[in-house]
Amino acid sequence: MSALVTDQFRILNASNFIDSIQDSTNSYYVFVGLSNPGPVSGSSPAAYGFGRDPNWNTTPPNPTDNIDYLNHYKSTALFGKKITSANIRRVIRKIDWVEGTKYEMYRPDYSVVNPSPITGAMRLYDANYYVINSDYRVYICIDNGSSGINTTGNSSQDQPTFTDLEPSRAGESGDGYIWKYLYTVSPSDIIKFDSIEYITVPNDWQTTTDSQINAVRENGDSTLNDNQLKKVYIQNRGLGYTLTSGKTCNIIGDGSGATVSLDVDTSGRITDATVTSGGKNYTYALVDLGTTGNPGIYAQLIPIIPPSKGHGFDVYRELGADKVLIYARFDDSTKDFPVDTKFSQVGILKNPTVYDSTGINTSKFTSSEFSAVYAMKFGGTPTGSISVGDKIQQSVTGGTAVGYVASYDSETKVLKYYQDRSLYFNPTTYNQTDYVGLSTSGKVLQFNSSNQVSKVGGGFNASVDSSFIGITTTISNKIINLGVQFTNGLANPEINNKSGDIIYIDNRPIVTRSSRQKEDVKIILEF
């Protein structure tokens, strides 16, 4: 049995995903993670922990999609930013208007057996039937001057710039192009989402109160205006018709109200077809040429059926908006995303819960950003130096607490770290192989405020400032927001890193931050 997942299903899924993000009962976050994808600090010969790879920076491995790895991605997450309706858009392929280029006209019947004549696209959404101009206005091509005897149409000479509601030619070159204005990309979308590959499509097309979008949408609603059909394509001009030029013929089918005016030459060939009334409710249509004698060759006229009720009514379907672009900016304004950290993974996490040391709290985390790492603030003057990826340790009741450094701010003396399974697996194979000392080294133990913290292998020692409480510290009369709440010099993650669902993960060559960087993350999801 053959089956087909349709383009409309993909467009629906993109819409459903955006609806899910806009649903106030959900919390989606873009996060960055895995600050040490390379060899374990101090290992000789070089050893690589769980989920790491020796060629990460040159050829990042493909992410593994299973529950085991999804749990690991969460345990090495660093920081996250909430996705809001302001930071997500449907997107379509970017097709720039370029003088002298041939563009395809909108037709709903491109397929394997009827590919588009210019690009050979086997579906509408792969054909180049719309453009964006230099002013970020988007137009759909209603007519490119093509016919059965000129199947690829003409080269476009006039850039469309108008914002009229009805389709129109763009200039006086006579290139045969008719364009339909759809919308203008907003300045804020240009700043956030601009891409060499994609064009954003406005959110909430059907419900927005934006006056320009409302005008386009309502003009495209043939239940309000009998103007659904815009084009009749002349596949075959026929021969020997006794029609007179300018004759108006009815367009019949499963809709009503559409008419077309036809011109013929002296041999009875149909040379032009102009829709004079667009009608409504058509899903197929035929031109009724009436009683025309007995022509030598019958004409084939194809009324082009727009999507939905008419061009501009539903741009998601009209433009094939089955991709979503998500934007997030990370900076160090609250120290949640430190200057000195590194990351090699970008992901999307849905509905993490609030951190609770017992794991019982199931309250959904809803703040605008989160820190997924532990932190400690040192007192006095730490000795030596420490770097991202180094392994730290502390003697505690029951054994030794260990962690990987995610960042260290020498100004605030705040060190951030995480504890993933590589710290507890067999130190040679980094899997569940038995090893001497597993009964103590395999336990996950937490750092405390009492004992000294050091770097494994030596070179750094510090003491936790057990008297420090709060979320800010003052240095040289400057109040610095540390991003997380400290108690006795220690801070927990803001989310439970065992919670939530990872719905996207991407491995990247490691990104090393500097004090002047702001990380703009753009994620494309294709449905």
DONUBA-971878 format. One record per residue (C-alpha): residue number from 1; y, x, z; chain. Coordinates in steps of 0.05 Angstrom, whole numbers. Layout:
! DONUBA-971878
ATOM	nr	c2	c1	c3	kette
ATOM	NUM	Y	X	Z	A
...
END
This chain:
! DONUBA-971878
ATOM	nr	c2	c1	c3	kette
ATOM	1	0	0	0	A
ATOM	2	68	28	-20	A
ATOM	3	129	20	24	A
ATOM	4	202	39	23	A
ATOM	5	253	55	77	A
ATOM	6	316	32	43	A
ATOM	7	385	62	41	A
ATOM	8	410	0	77	A
ATOM	9	363	15	135	A
ATOM	10	395	84	142	A
ATOM	11	465	55	139	A
ATOM	12	444	5	192	A
ATOM	13	417	60	237	A
ATOM	14	482	99	231	A
ATOM	15	520	37	252	A
ATOM	16	472	23	309	A
ATOM	17	480	94	335	A
ATOM	18	555	87	336	A
ATOM	19	549	19	370	A
ATOM	20	504	52	422	A
ATOM	21	556	105	437	A
ATOM	22	611	53	443	A
ATOM	23	567	12	490	A
ATOM	24	596	24	560	A
ATOM	25	527	23	591	A
ATOM	26	510	89	555	A
ATOM	27	535	160	564	A
ATOM	28	525	210	508	A
ATOM	29	544	283	514	A
ATOM	30	549	343	468	A
ATOM	31	524	403	507	A
ATOM	32	518	477	496	A
ATOM	33	463	519	528	A
ATOM	34	417	580	531	A
ATOM	35	462	638	546	A
ATOM	36	406	689	541	A
ATOM	37	363	677	479	A
ATOM	38	347	752	473	A
ATOM	39	304	798	515	A
ATOM	40	299	790	590	A
ATOM	41	350	833	626	A
ATOM	42	321	900	647	A
ATOM	43	253	890	613	A
ATOM	44	222	952	582	A
ATOM	45	192	946	531	A
ATOM	46	234	885	513	A
ATOM	47	204	820	536	A
ATOM	48	226	750	515	A
ATOM	49	224	691	562	A
ATOM	50	200	621	545	A
ATOM	51	239	591	487	A
ATOM	52	270	657	467	A
ATOM	53	259	698	405	A
ATOM	54	268	772	385	A
ATOM	55	301	752	319	A
ATOM	56	346	698	348	A
ATOM	57	412	727	326	A
ATOM	58	390	742	254	A
ATOM	59	342	683	243	A
ATOM	60	347	631	298	A
ATOM	61	280	596	306	A
ATOM	62	273	523	287	A
ATOM	63	276	479	349	A
ATOM	64	210	453	374	A
ATOM	65	206	378	381	A
ATOM	66	158	364	438	A
ATOM	67	168	341	510	A
ATOM	68	154	411	537	A
ATOM	69	211	443	498	A
ATOM	70	258	384	508	A
ATOM	71	251	394	583	A
ATOM	72	266	468	573	A
ATOM	73	329	454	532	A
ATOM	74	355	412	590	A
ATOM	75	340	466	642	A
ATOM	76	381	518	603	A
ATOM	77	439	471	587	A
ATOM	78	507	497	610	A
ATOM	79	563	448	599	A
ATOM	80	574	381	565	A
ATOM	81	630	337	537	A
ATOM	82	625	262	532	A
ATOM	83	623	230	463	A
ATOM	84	673	173	456	A
ATOM	85	692	127	399	A
ATOM	86	750	174	386	A
ATOM	87	703	232	372	A
ATOM	88	652	200	325	A
ATOM	89	658	177	254	A
ATOM	90	613	156	197	A
ATOM	91	620	205	140	A
ATOM	92	604	207	65	A
ATOM	93	599	264	16	A
ATOM	94	667	295	-2	A
ATOM	95	682	284	-76	A
ATOM	96	752	311	-92	A
ATOM	97	791	284	-151	A
ATOM	98	800	341	-200	A
ATOM	99	836	333	-266	A
ATOM	100	790	335	-326	A
ATOM	101	728	316	-287	A
ATOM	102	682	259	-307	A
ATOM	103	667	210	-251	A
ATOM	104	614	156	-253	A
ATOM	105	631	83	-246	A
ATOM	106	603	40	-190	A
ATOM	107	538	7	-211	A
ATOM	108	487	-24	-165	A
ATOM	109	428	-10	-211	A
ATOM	110	421	67	-211	A
ATOM	111	349	84	-199	A
ATOM	112	290	127	-221	A
ATOM	113	285	88	-285	A
ATOM	114	360	82	-294	A
ATOM	115	392	146	-269	A
ATOM	116	468	154	-269	A
ATOM	117	490	182	-336	A
ATOM	118	532	241	-312	A
ATOM	119	495	270	-252	A
ATOM	120	427	239	-263	A
ATOM	121	429	209	-193	A
ATOM	122	370	163	-179	A
ATOM	123	409	122	-129	A
ATOM	124	480	99	-125	A
ATOM	125	498	140	-64	A
ATOM	126	481	206	-98	A
ATOM	127	526	190	-158	A
ATOM	128	599	213	-160	A
ATOM	129	630	144	-163	A
ATOM	130	686	152	-112	A
ATOM	131	739	205	-99	A
ATOM	132	789	228	-46	A
ATOM	133	857	249	-72	A
ATOM	134	905	302	-48	A
ATOM	135	937	252	0	A
ATOM	136	870	236	33	A
ATOM	137	865	168	0	A
ATOM	138	796	144	-20	A
ATOM	139	783	106	-85	A
ATOM	140	722	77	-118	A
ATOM	141	714	81	-194	A
ATOM	142	709	12	-224	A
ATOM	143	712	36	-296	A
ATOM	144	709	105	-329	A
ATOM	145	716	83	-401	A
ATOM	146	641	84	-413	A
ATOM	147	600	37	-454	A
ATOM	148	533	36	-490	A
ATOM	149	562	81	-543	A
ATOM	150	598	127	-494	A
ATOM	151	550	129	-436	A
ATOM	152	583	185	-396	A
ATOM	153	654	158	-402	A
ATOM	154	717	199	-406	A
ATOM	155	748	256	-366	A
ATOM	156	796	232	-313	A
ATOM	157	868	254	-327	A
ATOM	158	909	213	-278	A
ATOM	159	901	222	-203	A
ATOM	160	900	155	-167	A
ATOM	161	955	151	-114	A
ATOM	162	970	77	-108	A
ATOM	163	952	32	-49	A
ATOM	164	953	-34	-87	A
ATOM	165	898	-82	-68	A
ATOM	166	875	-97	-139	A
ATOM	167	840	-45	-182	A
ATOM	168	887	-9	-229	A
ATOM	169	894	49	-276	A
ATOM	170	925	111	-245	A
ATOM	171	972	132	-301	A
ATOM	172	990	127	-373	A
ATOM	173	942	178	-404	A
ATOM	174	896	124	-430	A
ATOM	175	835	158	-398	A
ATOM	176	802	90	-388	A
ATOM	177	795	97	-313	A
ATOM	178	805	38	-266	A
ATOM	179	806	55	-191	A
ATOM	180	801	11	-130	A
ATOM	181	838	36	-67	A
ATOM	182	796	32	-3	A
ATOM	183	830	69	54	A
ATOM	184	869	130	75	A
ATOM	185	839	181	123	A
ATOM	186	883	182	185	A
ATOM	187	920	245	206	A
ATOM	188	881	247	272	A
ATOM	189	815	245	234	A
ATOM	190	839	301	188	A
ATOM	191	853	345	249	A
ATOM	192	787	330	285	A
ATOM	193	737	318	230	A
ATOM	194	763	354	168	A
ATOM	195	706	386	129	A
ATOM	196	694	417	61	A
ATOM	197	632	374	55	A
ATOM	198	648	305	84	A
ATOM	199	700	250	86	A
ATOM	200	707	207	148	A
ATOM	201	703	131	143	A
ATOM	202	742	89	194	A
ATOM	203	706	60	253	A
ATOM	204	702	-15	264	A
ATOM	205	718	-34	192	A
ATOM	206	699	-107	203	A
ATOM	207	737	-116	269	A
ATOM	208	796	-69	267	A
ATOM	209	867	-96	272	A
ATOM	210	895	-41	228	A
ATOM	211	940	-78	178	A
ATOM	212	922	-36	118	A
ATOM	213	847	-41	129	A
ATOM	214	853	-115	143	A
ATOM	215	889	-125	76	A
ATOM	216	835	-87	37	A
ATOM	217	778	-122	73	A
ATOM	218	806	-192	65	A
ATOM	219	823	-179	-8	A
ATOM	220	751	-159	-18	A
ATOM	221	725	-222	15	A
ATOM	222	709	-268	-43	A
ATOM	223	701	-328	4	A
ATOM	224	776	-322	16	A
ATOM	225	794	-301	-55	A
ATOM	226	753	-316	-117	A
ATOM	227	754	-244	-141	A
ATOM	228	685	-215	-129	A
ATOM	229	670	-188	-199	A
ATOM	230	715	-135	-228	A
ATOM	231	678	-106	-287	A
ATOM	232	633	-127	-344	A
ATOM	233	599	-67	-376	A
ATOM	234	586	-69	-451	A
ATOM	235	516	-40	-457	A
ATOM	236	508	-65	-529	A
ATOM	237	567	-91	-570	A
ATOM	238	523	-134	-614	A
ATOM	239	540	-150	-687	A
ATOM	240	560	-211	-727	A
ATOM	241	590	-253	-671	A
ATOM	242	639	-306	-693	A
ATOM	243	679	-302	-629	A
ATOM	244	754	-298	-633	A
ATOM	245	788	-242	-595	A
ATOM	246	814	-265	-527	A
ATOM	247	761	-318	-519	A
ATOM	248	745	-334	-447	A
ATOM	249	671	-340	-430	A
ATOM	250	639	-363	-366	A
ATOM	251	598	-316	-323	A
ATOM	252	538	-354	-297	A
ATOM	253	483	-336	-248	A
ATOM	254	473	-350	-175	A
ATOM	255	549	-349	-161	A
ATOM	256	606	-388	-189	A
ATOM	257	677	-385	-216	A
ATOM	258	676	-319	-255	A
ATOM	259	703	-313	-326	A
ATOM	260	712	-257	-376	A
ATOM	261	758	-249	-436	A
ATOM	262	725	-216	-497	A
ATOM	263	753	-180	-557	A
ATOM	264	714	-171	-622	A
ATOM	265	726	-131	-685	A
ATOM	266	721	-155	-757	A
ATOM	267	646	-141	-758	A
ATOM	268	635	-187	-699	A
ATOM	269	623	-130	-649	A
ATOM	270	648	-140	-578	A
ATOM	271	697	-85	-564	A
ATOM	272	727	-103	-497	A
ATOM	273	710	-146	-436	A
ATOM	274	762	-161	-384	A
ATOM	275	745	-201	-321	A
ATOM	276	797	-257	-315	A
ATOM	277	768	-290	-253	A
ATOM	278	722	-255	-205	A
ATOM	279	688	-315	-175	A
ATOM	280	643	-311	-113	A
ATOM	281	572	-309	-86	A
ATOM	282	540	-270	-143	A
ATOM	283	479	-226	-135	A
ATOM	284	464	-228	-209	A
ATOM	285	503	-254	-268	A
ATOM	286	500	-267	-344	A
ATOM	287	557	-275	-393	A
ATOM	288	551	-341	-430	A
ATOM	289	574	-326	-501	A
ATOM	290	565	-399	-520	A
ATOM	291	550	-423	-590	A
ATOM	292	565	-364	-634	A
ATOM	293	524	-376	-696	A
ATOM	294	468	-328	-710	A
ATOM	295	492	-256	-696	A
ATOM	296	456	-200	-730	A
ATOM	297	446	-162	-664	A
ATOM	298	453	-195	-596	A
ATOM	299	502	-163	-548	A
ATOM	300	483	-141	-478	A
ATOM	301	539	-150	-428	A
ATOM	302	525	-131	-356	A
ATOM	303	570	-159	-301	A
ATOM	304	574	-106	-246	A
ATOM	305	559	-138	-179	A
ATOM	306	599	-107	-121	A
ATOM	307	567	-96	-53	A
ATOM	308	570	-154	-4	A
ATOM	309	626	-202	-21	A
ATOM	310	669	-154	-61	A
ATOM	311	696	-84	-65	A
ATOM	312	729	-64	1	A
ATOM	313	696	-117	44	A
ATOM	314	642	-72	72	A
ATOM	315	657	1	58	A
ATOM	316	597	27	97	A
ATOM	317	550	-6	48	A
ATOM	318	596	7	-11	A
ATOM	319	600	82	2	A
ATOM	320	531	93	32	A
ATOM	321	555	114	102	A
ATOM	322	488	138	130	A
ATOM	323	514	201	163	A
ATOM	324	552	209	228	A
ATOM	325	598	266	249	A
ATOM	326	608	281	323	A
ATOM	327	665	324	347	A
ATOM	328	673	359	415	A
ATOM	329	721	412	438	A
ATOM	330	704	459	495	A
ATOM	331	757	500	531	A
ATOM	332	766	530	600	A
ATOM	333	820	483	626	A
ATOM	334	778	466	687	A
ATOM	335	732	527	689	A
ATOM	336	673	481	672	A
ATOM	337	667	521	608	A
ATOM	338	683	593	629	A
ATOM	339	715	645	584	A
ATOM	340	660	696	592	A
ATOM	341	598	653	579	A
ATOM	342	553	654	518	A
ATOM	343	512	600	485	A
ATOM	344	461	595	429	A
ATOM	345	442	521	429	A
ATOM	346	481	458	415	A
ATOM	347	452	390	431	A
ATOM	348	464	317	446	A
ATOM	349	441	288	513	A
ATOM	350	437	214	527	A
ATOM	351	445	183	596	A
ATOM	352	436	240	645	A
ATOM	353	437	220	718	A
ATOM	354	479	246	775	A
ATOM	355	453	308	810	A
ATOM	356	412	295	872	A
ATOM	357	373	350	907	A
ATOM	358	318	299	923	A
ATOM	359	314	274	851	A
ATOM	360	317	203	877	A
ATOM	361	387	184	854	A
ATOM	362	383	149	787	A
ATOM	363	457	134	780	A
ATOM	364	480	147	709	A
ATOM	365	530	204	701	A
ATOM	366	592	177	667	A
ATOM	367	648	229	674	A
ATOM	368	682	259	613	A
ATOM	369	648	327	621	A
ATOM	370	594	360	663	A
ATOM	371	571	427	688	A
ATOM	372	496	434	685	A
ATOM	373	492	500	723	A
ATOM	374	492	522	796	A
ATOM	375	550	563	822	A
ATOM	376	567	608	881	A
ATOM	377	634	636	903	A
ATOM	378	634	705	932	A
ATOM	379	677	730	989	A
ATOM	380	702	800	1001	A
ATOM	381	696	850	944	A
ATOM	382	631	849	905	A
ATOM	383	606	918	886	A
ATOM	384	583	939	816	A
ATOM	385	583	896	753	A
ATOM	386	543	838	726	A
ATOM	387	538	806	657	A
ATOM	388	515	741	625	A
ATOM	389	439	741	621	A
ATOM	390	428	787	680	A
ATOM	391	377	765	731	A
ATOM	392	400	755	803	A
ATOM	393	361	749	867	A
ATOM	394	367	733	941	A
ATOM	395	319	735	999	A
ATOM	396	310	665	1027	A
ATOM	397	260	629	1071	A
ATOM	398	194	627	1034	A
ATOM	399	207	683	986	A
ATOM	400	261	703	935	A
ATOM	401	310	658	899	A
ATOM	402	323	680	827	A
ATOM	403	368	658	771	A
ATOM	404	399	678	704	A
ATOM	405	474	691	702	A
ATOM	406	512	642	657	A
ATOM	407	581	669	674	A
ATOM	408	619	711	725	A
ATOM	409	694	704	735	A
ATOM	410	718	766	771	A
ATOM	411	785	732	785	A
ATOM	412	758	671	822	A
ATOM	413	693	708	842	A
ATOM	414	652	649	818	A
ATOM	415	584	663	789	A
ATOM	416	546	608	751	A
ATOM	417	472	610	739	A
ATOM	418	411	569	720	A
ATOM	419	337	572	737	A
ATOM	420	289	559	679	A
ATOM	421	213	570	676	A
ATOM	422	219	641	648	A
ATOM	423	237	663	719	A
ATOM	424	170	638	746	A
ATOM	425	120	646	689	A
ATOM	426	77	708	681	A
ATOM	427	129	764	675	A
ATOM	428	92	796	616	A
ATOM	429	67	737	575	A
ATOM	430	119	686	598	A
ATOM	431	68	630	600	A
ATOM	432	21	601	652	A
ATOM	433	-25	662	654	A
ATOM	434	-43	680	726	A
ATOM	435	-10	742	756	A
ATOM	436	-8	779	822	A
ATOM	437	44	747	867	A
ATOM	438	45	679	833	A
ATOM	439	37	642	899	A
ATOM	440	107	665	920	A
ATOM	441	142	686	855	A
ATOM	442	122	622	821	A
ATOM	443	161	578	869	A
ATOM	444	230	551	852	A
ATOM	445	273	569	912	A
ATOM	446	347	556	920	A
ATOM	447	401	606	938	A
ATOM	448	436	599	1005	A
ATOM	449	501	619	1037	A
ATOM	450	472	668	1087	A
ATOM	451	443	728	1051	A
ATOM	452	468	779	1001	A
ATOM	453	460	767	926	A
ATOM	454	441	825	881	A
ATOM	455	424	840	809	A
ATOM	456	351	852	796	A
ATOM	457	346	926	780	A
ATOM	458	408	942	821	A
ATOM	459	481	953	804	A
ATOM	460	512	892	835	A
ATOM	461	517	864	906	A
ATOM	462	558	808	935	A
ATOM	463	561	760	994	A
ATOM	464	572	685	987	A
ATOM	465	637	659	1018	A
ATOM	466	603	610	1065	A
ATOM	467	670	584	1089	A
ATOM	468	694	561	1021	A
ATOM	469	698	486	1010	A
ATOM	470	731	448	954	A
ATOM	471	742	446	879	A
ATOM	472	804	490	874	A
ATOM	473	823	560	896	A
ATOM	474	891	593	899	A
ATOM	475	902	663	869	A
ATOM	476	970	695	867	A
ATOM	477	1003	628	883	A
ATOM	478	966	596	825	A
ATOM	479	920	537	837	A
ATOM	480	857	543	795	A
ATOM	481	810	484	784	A
ATOM	482	738	508	789	A
ATOM	483	710	446	757	A
ATOM	484	656	432	810	A
ATOM	485	656	417	884	A
ATOM	486	636	475	930	A
ATOM	487	606	469	1000	A
ATOM	488	594	531	1041	A
ATOM	489	608	573	979	A
ATOM	490	555	539	936	A
ATOM	491	560	485	883	A
ATOM	492	505	444	851	A
ATOM	493	503	420	778	A
ATOM	494	538	355	765	A
ATOM	495	477	326	729	A
ATOM	496	403	324	743	A
ATOM	497	377	372	690	A
ATOM	498	310	336	689	A
ATOM	499	342	271	668	A
ATOM	500	366	240	603	A
ATOM	501	341	243	532	A
ATOM	502	356	300	483	A
ATOM	503	365	268	415	A
ATOM	504	390	329	378	A
ATOM	505	383	404	386	A
ATOM	506	407	462	342	A
ATOM	507	393	536	351	A
ATOM	508	451	582	332	A
ATOM	509	463	657	333	A
ATOM	510	492	671	401	A
ATOM	511	566	654	410	A
ATOM	512	605	700	456	A
ATOM	513	669	671	482	A
ATOM	514	736	704	494	A
ATOM	515	798	683	532	A
ATOM	516	832	659	468	A
ATOM	517	775	616	442	A
ATOM	518	768	541	440	A
ATOM	519	700	518	415	A
ATOM	520	704	461	364	A
ATOM	521	634	434	355	A
ATOM	522	618	388	297	A
ATOM	523	550	357	290	A
ATOM	524	525	319	229	A
ATOM	525	470	268	240	A
ATOM	526	437	240	178	A
ATOM	527	398	175	185	A
END
